[in-house]
């Protein structure tokens, strides 16, 4: 470590005073509803009736924050702060308040005694703010309510932000989570010439709720080996004496920043970019540092008992009240705040100014930095069709070309993400504009189709968690992205989806936050073409998770063909504040709509396909509806079977692209009015709905509709193994034969005439299945089926 | 490394021949449907029409397998094999077939030419077997369809199996996943005196589908540091020359086993148990090892092109056919198999015998080893009640006592799992029987309530993934377990749940597999008491994931109080082959049923609470139904409000414990008949259903019921922040006032008389909310509400 870096005694004293102010505020938030400056002795009525909040990691978070402030001032460095530890908000809100941002945004929490009283009272209080770094927290892009995403969020923020340093405090509880454990490898995906830097500060606080943490209970050697093995250079700041720790932290942070700048300068000087060993800090400090050492004779500071509220029953127990009074006064608030209740000018001067304040950096309110994507015309990628249902194509290939050209026009604020699957998912055209980011080692054979580059913009790692985290961080700092993944394994990030949806829902309600780009998720390699991968790869249930989240945030599209996919993707890529889920398989599928028809269909989101219907505007005998590629093909084939046998039967064919069209208008902004719904699905005719996912989802969306009693949904019913596509469809009864039989069964007039037809259909179904069992492939005429 | 270990030339030649036989079979499975022994030159008609399967990791898997065989024979060691790499089945099925187990179980796949033909044909073929180590695979407890769980499954299998060595081959693609990355830390939770050992073999195959793997592209030093940092001693076996590699692998495996035995002997000699540095192996070998080096002049062996089928269009391209013929013959099948098509006796002798064969170990068919739990009488833990709804208790505390005593009676085959939350979830009584397993470092303060012990049986790590993986491994090897976790964060393991449910569903269809203990999952710290933790902690949507899985496997219970929870848990802990999901909050809640009533209620799963109803067996005016603790309390309070204002109104109160009772009988074995359903819910009266989760789930289960049109469900609607319990209920309209208004609105006779009452109810609702906003707590009378 450099020995030239030295904290002057004045700086030391000031930094410690500023940190004391933070700790005072953090404790005050947890306990006080009145008497915020202890102008009078503490009384029970000053104490909140419900004591909520987490003291444990707060002092450590503030410690990192105030030292980063020093660095920002000294080097005019742009820094984004990420607080990984759960419930760490007091340790972040305190410095945020002290540097004035909080009062600027929330004027009722001014920098005076009354403002402080409000600030304390509203913490973890109904109608107030949470104990995580929620969207209401200025400077936050990372709530930390669920653990494990701090490092991947930090990297996402750093990409394409060459001047930014993202300081990510990682909780040692959080560090045990799966998502966090693999995200340390993100350093193989960051280019020092083009991207900013991430400085992880692993906070070895020592304890979780009731347990020690793993990383605090292995040897120093193992800890050092671990992070070296992950590719970092760890620096250790360990101890409990505040003044010694201030010196160490100041020196270490500065050493790290200088090292980072050296790495960046070398990379940016034009020499070959190689993966550096970035510095990181291990900060080992007592849990609940500076808080009560013992309460009722039991160890608190430096132990798990300091995790939440370190002393309970303060209103009830005079001894606790006295101890709280003593503890709070140990920070000497009278030295820190003036008569007005404002931080004294000497300390106020320590905070960075304006947008250099971490709480005011525009990167944490990414919408203000967001520039709309430059978009090529998606119509240029259209598939030319000989007619509806008369040709096949891989649905995702043209999207790959479209994404390639979007990439080429947006080489600083757009990235494409996928877990080793962009080629597998037929999006590999993207590499024509930019290759895969790769800063690990290269071998000669990589030149032969490896598509790797240190300056690539396609992000591939076999961790859905890390990809999702990177993408979230990238979007929340004002950029754009597109994520494609296997349908069955998108469940791996169910919980991250939930948390991002919650963040967006809250964010929309925060007036000062500008809209960010939507998270666009292409779910491909879908259930109906996982016939060869088997049962483990068959799960279309992510949509059931999605529909539980706020209708203000979630959008679901099932484009049936190339042109619909292009139209939907074009829309999604330009939208903000949504999570757009697009379900579309990568294999060869029938093509239905030319581009004009596709645009019209996708804009409506749902509609009658007249070319496949023969009700000619009159009331049909039955409605066949579909959502999804294979279900649409099978439903159309059923129409043909029915026409063959019952040419007078009037069938209406409805296709759904925008799934929320099915929902009542009152429940989702896309929902059809009952009148429009009824005009499509009739009020009393049988409707057979062939759905991509689990069939119950359609019932869940439509149970209030007039004709729901006549709605019969087919979908994946958890039946599958190694199959052919048609045979998998047959097992789950979404195949043409089952559907045609379904229609016959629902039309009273066909009950007699239909019996013979049903028998023929069942025979044919069995023939198809037997052919698959014998040959391992579908009958050519089933596999190559076209609309006649 | 010990130099005394030496492979004789004969052994070397034999092992290589056995491995060649494996590789021949693996390639044969992918390509051949006929001519399995190449008795005639390959012709297009011998080739499968659809080429499926993954060659890439197969040779490496077989390599590990045959060397483990040698170890088993030499040391009479019991070994369970876990194949982590996805789609690795050919490399496992091959040795499984060669050692005869496959033919014993599936007589049509005999050890002769016709058997081999069938064995080849049925691989990855409709009606055949999958390309993962599915439940049909003898010796497998780990399918590997979804990646990331090999190490945690391996540890689960090793716990309490002191004589077992679990050899877990970890794919280097898999090693990038989040779940795998943190599971290396499992070594801090394994006791060498009591548990078996896990020997990870990290297979640095070099590539995923289209990309290099991270761990194969960092320096040797980083790789070594990483695993040392994780607490292992890595041994490296690297190269591509088979004979050299055989020598290295044999020596290294033997070194590792001797080291493991030394560790175990020391620990079992009675000295203090400390965490050893267990050995592990890094096996670096070319992807698609021994396969075609180039195809069409592009590199295949040792590159990602070897991942799946290394040569396509074999039927179509004569050059490919010739190359395949040459490749297959390179294994010299004529030297390996006799005229009959059986492995020659010299090689056959290399396989272990009987249950020592890894494919025949009873540990992989855990049901055969399973012993029923010794159970104390759950009635002994009953809460005594002054009457229904007249007292409160923490629902999970008595369960903790029950679990403690189960633990005490089953100290070798029962474990309790939870992510740092058994205390938080009020199950800490468990530590009275056994503490938390902890083999990381200790500090003096741990003595003060740390509850840590090297021989603890309570498994706590802040990784839901690792816990779930351990538990699955533990159950599949014939033991019992109980997992409790926070409701919102159980979504972290959605995908693991899905995969385990799929495993169980398939397993039930495999005749030779014996039933294993159910996976019991207590979901606690639920949405309605996450008022103080805020929006991120509020998510009851796991149930929506659960209901998509097979009705043969899934069970959902929402016991409303202590005695119901005890009764449900008692049932679940003795069941097999299910995933039992129990939703019950840890906080203080009203108590409703004495033990006799609870048993009766839980056995029925759904029922009328007569003490809360006043329809006296006649047709009610309305039905109020509930599922879940807080929703039940609020629904009961609504009953009281309604009675106060409309004493003549006949209200029936129905409570649901077993959620699947709502489903039609045809769709779930627990489903009520329509007749029984109608007799509870009437055919035409308004039903207000107050539900624990997202309200749509109830519609999804009941949409076919007669009275569905009159069913109005209230539940969590994704509205929440920092609230009080009542205020959170009000936001989502599951509170007493909203429910009472709901009933009034549905009863025509009350429309006029009810207007005034509704106004009063709304006023009271506002008062309650304002009180919460002002005081941060609920009104005492709301908080302490009892049934009158």
Interface residues (C-beta under 8 A of the other chain):
Chain A: X33 X48 X49 X50 X52 X87 X124 X125 X126 X127 X128 X129 X130 X131 X132 X134 X143 X145 X146 X147 X148 X173 X174 X176 X177 X178 X179 X180 X181 X182 X183 X185 X188 X208 X209 X210 X211 X212 X213 X214 X217 X218 X219 X221 X222 X223 X224 X225 X226 X227 X228 X229 X230 X231 X298 X299 X302 X303 X420 X421 X422 X423 X424 X436 X438 X440 X441 X442 X443 X445 X446 X448 X449 X450 X451 X452 X460 X461 X462 X463 X464 X465 X466 X488 X489 X491 X492 X494 X495 X498 X499 X502 X505 X506 X531 X532 X533 X534 X535 X536 X537 X539 X541 X544 X545 X547 X548 X549 X550 X694 X696 X697 X699 X700 X703 X708 X718 X721 X722 X723 X724 X727 X772 X773 X775 X776 X777
Chain B: X33 X48 X49 X50 X52 X87 X124 X125 X126 X127 X128 X129 X130 X131 X132 X134 X143 X145 X146 X147 X148 X173 X174 X176 X177 X178 X179 X180 X181 X182 X183 X185 X188 X208 X209 X210 X211 X212 X213 X214 X217 X218 X219 X222 X223 X224 X225 X226 X227 X228 X229 X230 X231 X298 X299 X302 X303 X420 X421 X422 X423 X424 X436 X438 X440 X441 X442 X443 X445 X446 X448 X449 X450 X451 X452 X460 X461 X462 X463 X464 X465 X466 X488 X489 X491 X492 X494 X495 X498 X499 X502 X505 X506 X531 X532 X533 X534 X535 X536 X537 X539 X541 X544 X545 X547 X548 X549 X550 X694 X696 X697 X699 X700 X703 X708 X718 X721 X722 X723 X724 X727 X772 X773 X775 X776 X777
